[in-house]
Amino acid sequence: MGQIPILSDCLKKSNILVDTGEMMPIISDSREKAINGKIHTFEQGLAMWGLKPENIDIVIHTHLHNDHCENDYKCVNADIIIPLHEPEYASVKTIG
């Protein structure tokens, strides 16, 4: 596993988000019960912290499945960081 060098001064002044989630999450009582919590839209979740998508400086992706990155386009001021080999894995199509 690789390491990411990060300057702590940079982090203190940045709004960093891990994954941006789905554009339109399915919100239902059964799903909320399954996760034991409320499901929010991207904007609602950020608003809970006093933020808007344009306030995000850095998005770090765990991987590029659609349920982790559909709101990237809303973070117009963010640098997007992805795992080194993820574009290669994300572009593989399987037929079966």
C-alpha positions, 0 to 999 in steps of 0.5 A: 500500500502506498503512502500519501504525504500530507502537510498538516498545515494544509489539512487545518485549512481544508474541508476534506471529504471521503467519497461523495456518495449517490446523487439520489440515495434511496431513502426509506424507513427500512434502509434507515432501520438497517443502518440504524440512522437517517439517510441524507442527500449529499447537500443535507449531509454537508449542511449539517456541518455548515458546508456546501459542495463548493466549500469542499477543498479535497475529495479522497475516494476509496474507490470509484463505484458510482455510490461513492462518487456521483456527487463529485461534479458538485464539488467544483473547487475540490481536488479529487484524489483516487487510488493509483490503480483505480482508473484501471479497475473502474474501466474493466467491463465484465460480461456474464 
